[in-house]
């Protein structure tokens, strides 16, 4: 894809007025004001849209405010009552029904995705290698339930499953388990494994890790992180790899089962 200057629509309440934004043309809009968002896109004759970053899920009553943008009430009811995956598919459909094309970060910036193989300088143990396979199989089996994109596993035992609260909160639970002696982990045996759900639309909600993930994983006493190769974003890669190496955590891109 040819390099282009992006126009960024920042959602109020989720994006601050960061100085780095000054490098790009941008505007702020409310998440539940699709009319404003679509107008901004049309004014600049934009054809392709990339969805990135995290937002909090709005409540059902808040979602009713955008009822007029959906073809019928039943369609909106299904979206509101569904999980995150269904809501994200509804967002894509809304954008595309208004004449825009939604593309994924994996298409627009594939260099951000994790490569296959060891990414840092620390290698995984044999036990961790076995746990990676077990965790990937577990994630594959729970994919139909729209749960999460990550698990913490130690010596064949799943300790935590990522829920709507996200990876950081899951790792905090693991830290507290150890602090409260609910689990006793020796030799940093627990690891984090992240991968998209089976059948997930790669245009939205690809898993991501970054320096903060390394920090929280280290605080939780983990020994490393395995991520699905070519399907997980590494933010600030050099900083992330350096942080993992300093903490003694392995970082590896692995093929999905």
C-alpha positions in Angstrom: 0.0 0.0 0.0 1.4 3.4 -1.0 2.3 5.7 1.9 -0.3 8.3 2.6 -0.8 11.0 5.1 -3.6 9.8 7.4 -6.5 11.8 8.8 -7.2 10.7 12.4 -10.6 10.9 14.1 -10.0 10.8 17.8 -12.9 9.6 20.0 -13.5 11.9 23.0 -12.9 10.3 26.3 -10.5 7.7 24.9 -7.8 9.9 23.2 -6.2 12.9 24.9 -4.8 15.9 23.1 -1.4 14.3 22.8 1.4 16.4 21.2 2.1 13.6 18.8 -1.2 14.2 17.2 0.0 17.6 15.9 2.0 15.7 13.3 -1.2 14.6 11.6 -4.5 16.2 10.5 -7.0 15.2 13.0 -10.4 16.0 14.6 -12.3 14.9 17.7 -15.8 13.4 17.7 -18.0 11.5 20.1 -18.2 7.8 19.7 -22.0 7.8 19.7 -22.2 10.6 17.0 -21.8 8.6 13.8 -23.3 11.5 11.8 -20.3 13.7 12.8 -17.8 10.9 12.1 -19.2 10.1 8.7 -19.3 13.8 7.8 -15.7 14.2 8.7 -14.8 11.3 6.4 -16.9 12.6 3.5 -15.5 16.2 3.8 -12.0 14.8 3.1 -13.1 12.4 0.4 -11.7 9.5 2.4 -12.4 6.0 1.0 -10.6 3.6 3.3 -11.0 3.5 7.1 -8.8 1.8 9.7 -10.1 1.1 13.2 -7.5 1.2 16.0 -7.2 1.5 19.7 -9.4 0.5 22.6 -12.7 1.9 23.8 -15.1 1.0 26.6 -18.3 -0.7 25.5 -21.3 1.7 25.7 -24.4 0.7 27.5 -27.6 -0.5 25.8 -29.4 2.8 26.3 -26.5 4.8 24.8 -26.5 2.5 21.8 -30.1 3.3 21.2 -29.1 6.8 20.3 -27.7 5.5 17.0 -30.8 3.5 16.1 -31.5 5.6 13.0 -28.3 4.4 11.4 -29.4 0.8 11.4 -32.0 -0.7 9.0 -34.3 -2.1 11.7 -34.7 -2.3 15.4 -34.1 -6.1 15.4 -30.7 -5.6 13.9 -29.8 -3.1 16.6 -31.2 -5.4 19.3 -28.9 -8.3 18.2 -25.9 -6.0 18.2 -26.6 -4.6 21.7 -27.3 -8.0 23.2 -24.2 -9.6 21.6 -20.6 -9.8 22.7 -17.8 -7.5 21.6 -17.3 -9.4 18.3 -20.9 -8.7 17.3 -20.7 -5.0 18.2 -17.5 -4.6 16.2 -19.1 -6.3 13.2 -22.0 -3.9 13.5 -19.6 -1.0 13.5 -17.9 -2.3 10.3 -21.3 -2.8 8.6 -22.4 0.8 9.6 -19.3 2.2 8.0 -19.4 0.1 4.9 -23.1 0.7 4.4 -22.2 4.4 4.1 -19.8 3.9 1.3 -16.5 3.4 3.0 -14.1 0.5 2.9 -12.8 -0.8 6.3 -9.3 -2.3 6.1 -7.2 -3.9 8.8 -3.9 -2.8 10.4 -2.5 -6.1 9.1 -3.1 -4.8 5.6 -2.2 -1.2 6.1 0.9 -1.7 8.3 2.0 -5.4 8.4 5.3 -4.4 9.8 3.6 -3.9 13.2 2.7 -7.6 13.4 4.7 -10.1 15.4 7.1 -12.2 13.2 7.3 -16.0 13.7 10.1 -17.1 16.0 12.1 -15.7 18.9 11.7 -11.9 19.0 13.9 -11.1 22.0 17.1 -12.7 23.3 15.5 -14.9 26.0 14.4 -18.4 24.9 11.5 -20.3 26.3 11.9 -23.4 28.5 10.7 -26.9 27.3 7.8 -26.6 29.8 6.9 -23.2 28.4 7.0 -24.6 24.8 4.5 -27.3 25.8 2.3 -24.8 27.6 2.2 -22.6 24.5 0.7 -25.5 22.5 -1.8 -26.3 25.3 -2.8 -22.6 25.5 -3.3 -22.2 21.8 -5.5 -25.3 21.7 -7.5 -24.0 24.7 -8.0 -20.6 23.0 -9.2 -22.3 19.8 -11.8 -24.3 21.8 -13.2 -21.2 23.6 -13.3 -19.0 20.5 -17.0 -19.7 19.8 -17.9 -18.1 23.2 -16.5 -14.7 22.3 -14.5 -14.7 25.6 -11.0 -13.2 25.2 -7.8 -13.3 23.3 -5.3 -14.4 26.0 -4.7 -16.9 28.8 -2.1 -17.4 31.5 -0.9 -20.9 31.9 1.6 -22.7 34.1 2.8 -26.3 33.7 -0.4 -27.3 31.9 -2.8 -25.5 34.2 -4.8 -22.5 33.0 -4.6 -19.9 35.7 -6.6 -17.0 34.1 -8.7 -16.3 31.0 -8.8 -12.8 29.6 -12.3 -11.3 29.8 -13.8 -8.0 28.9 -11.5 -6.3 31.4 -8.5 -6.9 29.2 -5.0 -8.3 29.4 -3.6 -6.0 32.1 -6.4 -6.7 34.5 -6.0 -10.5 33.9 -2.3 -10.2 34.7 -3.2 -8.3 37.9 -5.4 -11.1 38.9 -2.5 -13.5 38.5 -0.3 -11.3 40.6 -2.9 -11.2 43.4 -3.3 -15.0 43.2 0.4 -15.3 44.1 0.4 -12.6 46.7 -2.6 -14.3 48.4 -1.0 -17.7 48.1 -3.9 -19.0 45.9 -1.2 -20.3 43.6 2.5 -20.9 44.1 4.6 -20.5 41.0 8.2 -21.5 41.0 10.9 -20.4 38.6 8.6 -17.9 36.8 6.7 -20.9 35.3 3.6 -19.0 34.2 3.4 -17.5 30.7 1.0 -15.3 28.8 -0.3 -16.6 25.4 -2.3 -14.2 23.1 -4.0 -14.9 19.8 -7.1 -13.6 18.0 -10.3 -15.7 18.3 -10.8 -18.3 15.5 -12.8 -16.7 12.7 -12.2 -13.2 14.1 -12.4 -10.4 11.6 -8.9 -9.1 11.4 -10.0 -5.6 10.6 -10.9 -4.9 14.2 -9.7 -5.7 17.7 -6.4 -7.5 16.8 -4.6 -8.4 20.0 -1.7 -6.1 20.9 1.2 -6.0 23.3 3.6 -3.2 24.2 6.0 -2.1 26.9 3.2 -1.9 29.5 2.3 -5.5 28.8 5.9 -6.5 29.6 5.9 -4.4 32.8 2.6 -5.9 34.1 3.6 -9.5 33.1 6.9 -9.1 34.9 5.1 -7.8 38.0 2.8 -10.8 37.8 5.9 -13.1 38.0 5.5 -14.5 34.5 8.4 -16.1 32.6 7.5 -15.0 29.1 4.9 -14.1 26.4 3.9 -16.1 23.3 1.8 -14.3 20.6 0.3 -15.5 17.4 2.7 -14.7 14.5 1.3 -12.3 11.9 -1.8 -11.8 14.0 -0.8 -9.8 17.1 0.4 -6.2 17.0 3.6 -5.2 18.8 3.4 -1.6 19.8 6.8 0.3 20.1 8.6 -2.9 19.1 12.1 -1.9 20.1 11.0 -0.7 23.5 8.9 -3.8 24.0 11.8 -6.2 23.1 14.3 -4.3 25.3 11.9 -4.3 28.2 11.4 -8.1 27.8 15.1 -8.8 27.6 15.8 -6.6 30.7 13.1 -8.5 32.7 14.3 -11.9 31.5 11.0 -12.7 29.8 11.0 -14.6 26.5 9.0 -13.1 23.7 8.1 -15.3 20.8 5.8 -15.3 17.8 4.2 -18.7 17.3 2.1 -20.2 14.5 -1.5 -21.0 15.3 -2.7 -24.6 15.5 
